[in-house]
């Protein structure tokens, strides 16, 4: 149990690393004062440019991917005798990373909306679902040019894909929890979408 607590704590700290805020600081700015004020790749791209947006996206994905892959490779093996089942502990670690990203200890428990980090977590735990979600995001984004709409549709499709590929397992319930969290963090975006006021990217920005 002691090891599990340490891993969960490490996962939260790793998830808390505010990539977008760090990159903005390198540029001499405060990301919370730029654009929407969000630390995610969308706002970073709009305010700091494509290069910084791409870096933010990549690091935020890796924040989710690396810990769950390392846990599977080096901790959850045939000798694992932890309090939780391997699948449940893996999913709990992923959720903890996501919680760190959304409620970063380095930003007074503020943070991003969790889409990129969720993709990284899913890629490490349920890669087939992650592939479907990424494909959905890309298709919707190419049509709409609206990142938030693309993300919401992508995560909505995740439970269906997970059930198809992995059955009614712990991973299936995990794939239901992720969309609930993402919808929660996108409440303002959803409101703007319904009012037709959500900003999109034009072709030169994307």
C-alpha positions as CSV (number, residue, x, y, z in Angstrom):
1,X,0.0,0.0,0.0
2,X,2.9,2.3,0.8
3,X,4.3,1.9,-2.7
4,X,0.9,2.6,-4.3
5,X,0.6,5.9,-2.3
6,X,4.0,7.0,-3.5
7,X,3.2,6.2,-7.1
8,X,-0.1,8.1,-6.9
9,X,1.7,11.1,-5.4
10,X,4.3,11.0,-8.1
11,X,1.6,10.7,-10.8
12,X,-0.2,13.8,-9.4
13,X,3.1,15.9,-9.3
14,X,3.9,14.8,-12.8
15,X,0.4,15.7,-14.0
16,X,0.7,19.1,-12.3
17,X,3.7,20.3,-14.4
18,X,2.1,23.2,-16.3
19,X,3.7,22.9,-19.7
20,X,1.9,25.9,-21.3
21,X,2.6,28.2,-18.3
22,X,6.3,27.3,-18.3
23,X,6.6,27.9,-22.1
24,X,4.8,31.3,-21.7
25,X,7.2,32.2,-18.9
26,X,10.1,31.4,-21.1
27,X,8.6,34.0,-23.5
28,X,8.3,36.5,-20.7
29,X,4.5,36.2,-20.4
30,X,1.9,34.8,-18.0
31,X,-0.3,32.4,-19.9
32,X,-3.2,33.2,-17.5
33,X,-3.2,36.7,-19.0
34,X,-3.2,35.6,-22.6
35,X,-6.2,34.6,-24.7
36,X,-8.6,32.4,-22.8
37,X,-6.1,32.1,-19.9
38,X,-6.0,28.4,-20.3
39,X,-2.6,26.5,-20.2
40,X,-3.5,24.0,-22.8
41,X,-2.2,23.6,-26.4
42,X,-5.1,25.4,-28.0
43,X,-4.6,28.7,-26.1
44,X,-0.8,28.4,-26.3
45,X,-1.1,28.0,-30.1
46,X,-3.3,31.0,-30.4
47,X,-1.2,33.2,-28.2
48,X,2.4,32.0,-28.5
49,X,2.4,30.3,-32.0
50,X,2.3,26.9,-33.5
51,X,5.8,25.8,-32.3
52,X,4.9,26.4,-28.6
53,X,1.5,24.9,-29.1
54,X,3.0,21.7,-30.6
55,X,5.4,21.4,-27.7
56,X,2.7,21.9,-25.2
57,X,0.5,19.3,-26.9
58,X,3.4,16.8,-27.0
59,X,4.5,17.2,-23.4
60,X,0.9,17.1,-22.1
61,X,0.3,13.9,-23.9
62,X,3.6,12.4,-22.6
63,X,2.6,13.4,-19.0
64,X,-0.3,11.0,-19.3
65,X,1.4,8.3,-21.4
66,X,4.8,7.8,-19.6
67,X,3.6,7.0,-16.0
68,X,1.0,4.4,-17.0
69,X,3.4,2.7,-19.3
70,X,6.2,2.7,-16.7
71,X,3.8,1.2,-14.1
72,X,2.8,-1.6,-16.4
73,X,6.3,-2.4,-17.4
74,X,8.1,-2.2,-14.0
75,X,5.4,-2.5,-11.3
76,X,2.3,-4.4,-12.4
77,X,3.8,-7.8,-13.1
78,X,3.1,-11.3,-12.1
79,X,4.4,-10.6,-8.6
80,X,2.2,-7.7,-7.9
81,X,0.3,-8.1,-4.7
82,X,-1.1,-4.6,-4.1
83,X,-4.4,-3.7,-2.5
84,X,-6.1,-2.9,-5.8
85,X,-6.4,-5.1,-8.9
86,X,-3.7,-4.2,-11.5
87,X,-6.3,-2.8,-13.9
88,X,-7.9,-0.6,-11.2
89,X,-4.6,0.7,-9.9
90,X,-3.5,1.5,-13.4
91,X,-6.7,3.5,-14.1
92,X,-6.5,5.2,-10.7
93,X,-3.0,6.3,-11.6
94,X,-4.2,7.7,-14.9
95,X,-7.0,9.6,-13.2
96,X,-4.5,11.0,-10.7
97,X,-2.3,12.3,-13.5
98,X,-5.3,14.0,-15.1
99,X,-6.3,15.5,-11.7
100,X,-2.8,17.0,-11.4
101,X,-3.1,18.5,-14.9
102,X,-6.5,20.1,-14.1
103,X,-5.7,21.1,-10.5
104,X,-2.0,21.8,-10.7
105,X,-0.3,22.2,-7.3
106,X,2.0,24.7,-9.1
107,X,-0.8,26.9,-10.2
108,X,-2.8,27.1,-6.9
109,X,-4.9,24.2,-8.1
110,X,-5.8,25.6,-11.4
111,X,-4.8,24.1,-14.7
112,X,-5.7,22.8,-18.1
113,X,-8.8,21.0,-19.4
114,X,-7.3,17.6,-19.7
115,X,-7.8,16.6,-23.4
116,X,-4.1,16.0,-24.4
117,X,-3.3,14.4,-21.1
118,X,-6.4,12.1,-21.3
119,X,-5.2,11.1,-24.8
120,X,-1.8,10.2,-23.4
121,X,-3.3,8.2,-20.6
122,X,-5.6,6.3,-22.9
123,X,-2.7,5.6,-25.3
124,X,-0.9,4.0,-22.5
125,X,-3.8,2.0,-21.1
126,X,-6.3,1.4,-24.0
127,X,-4.3,2.3,-27.1
128,X,-7.0,1.2,-29.6
129,X,-9.5,3.5,-28.0
130,X,-6.9,6.3,-28.1
131,X,-6.5,5.7,-31.8
132,X,-10.2,6.0,-32.4
133,X,-10.5,9.1,-30.3
134,X,-7.6,10.8,-32.1
135,X,-9.1,9.9,-35.4
136,X,-12.5,11.4,-34.4
137,X,-10.8,14.5,-33.1
138,X,-8.9,15.0,-36.4
139,X,-12.0,14.4,-38.6
140,X,-14.2,16.8,-36.6
141,X,-11.5,19.4,-36.4
142,X,-10.8,19.4,-40.2
143,X,-14.5,19.9,-40.7
144,X,-15.3,22.4,-37.9
145,X,-11.9,24.0,-37.0
146,X,-13.1,24.1,-33.4
147,X,-10.8,22.3,-31.0
148,X,-13.3,22.0,-28.1
149,X,-16.0,20.5,-30.3
150,X,-13.6,18.0,-31.7
151,X,-12.4,17.0,-28.2
152,X,-16.0,16.6,-26.8
153,X,-17.0,14.4,-29.7
154,X,-13.8,12.4,-29.5
155,X,-14.2,11.6,-25.8
156,X,-17.9,10.8,-26.3
157,X,-16.8,8.1,-28.7
158,X,-14.3,6.6,-26.3
159,X,-16.6,4.4,-24.2
160,X,-18.1,2.9,-27.4
161,X,-14.7,2.1,-28.8
162,X,-13.5,0.7,-25.4
163,X,-16.5,-1.6,-25.1
164,X,-15.9,-2.8,-28.6
165,X,-12.2,-3.5,-28.1
166,X,-12.0,-4.4,-24.4
167,X,-15.5,-5.4,-23.4
168,X,-17.2,-4.5,-20.2
169,X,-14.0,-4.3,-18.2
170,X,-12.5,-1.9,-15.7
171,X,-11.1,-0.1,-18.7
172,X,-14.7,0.4,-20.0
173,X,-15.8,2.2,-16.8
174,X,-12.5,4.2,-16.9
175,X,-13.4,5.3,-20.4
176,X,-16.8,6.6,-19.2
177,X,-15.2,8.6,-16.4
178,X,-12.8,10.4,-18.7
179,X,-15.5,12.0,-20.8
180,X,-17.4,13.1,-17.7
181,X,-14.3,14.9,-16.5
182,X,-13.6,16.5,-19.9
183,X,-17.2,17.7,-20.2
184,X,-16.9,19.2,-16.7
185,X,-13.8,21.1,-17.7
186,X,-15.4,22.3,-20.9
187,X,-18.6,23.8,-19.4
188,X,-17.8,27.3,-20.7
189,X,-16.9,26.0,-24.1
190,X,-20.1,24.0,-24.3
191,X,-22.1,27.2,-23.4
192,X,-20.3,29.1,-26.2
193,X,-20.9,26.3,-28.6
194,X,-24.6,26.4,-28.0
195,X,-24.6,30.2,-28.4
196,X,-22.5,29.9,-31.6
197,X,-19.7,31.9,-30.1
198,X,-17.0,29.4,-29.7
199,X,-13.8,30.4,-31.5
200,X,-12.3,28.2,-34.1
201,X,-9.0,28.1,-36.0
202,X,-8.7,29.3,-39.5
203,X,-6.5,27.4,-41.9
204,X,-3.4,29.6,-41.3
205,X,-3.6,29.1,-37.5
206,X,-4.2,25.3,-37.5
